[in-house]
């Protein structure tokens, strides 16, 4: 036998409470606006110091982060003060064109692309084309990190400015543009002699790195070129002594 059904005693409130401080999502615009601390606050938020203090802290942290981000390029330049005599009007970039280490190759390519965008003359020294560039870097940085130097390394106006990360930050902040201002402009198009590779075959050995001397008894190592049988292009390369 079924029991008689009684009327429910619990009432469901359908109308919103008048004490609710945020009746719609449109109030979020007032909370996040920069003028929240101004006297023109919404009437129902004027008596909520907890909410105002929270958003005031959020805006304070955001302003601090923006300040730190603008100062970051100058703070990251903690590298030693190094200069190259005779390179006061040049940009010298030590890099590699080999794909052995992908991250290093990408950093080198990115730095060269940034610097080439300023249309200034750049002396690009590829360590994979000539091992003498490695010896130069070891001589420059040997007293600071025991000769172990990562690539790329950039010198502007004879002064060392850093590697890939420093160049990116300086480019974003506009400081890099100031450094390259006044430097000689790059020539239009690739070099007619080397095609932009910065190296040509040695005239003495024709790129074999060996020379035949009949009076001395056979072949000898060519002293005019590097281990790859190449010499620097005399048309587009600048020989700068790297003394520290």
Order of alpha helices (4+ residues) and beta strands (2+ residues): alpha-alpha-beta-alpha-beta-alpha-beta-beta-alpha-alpha-beta-beta-beta-beta
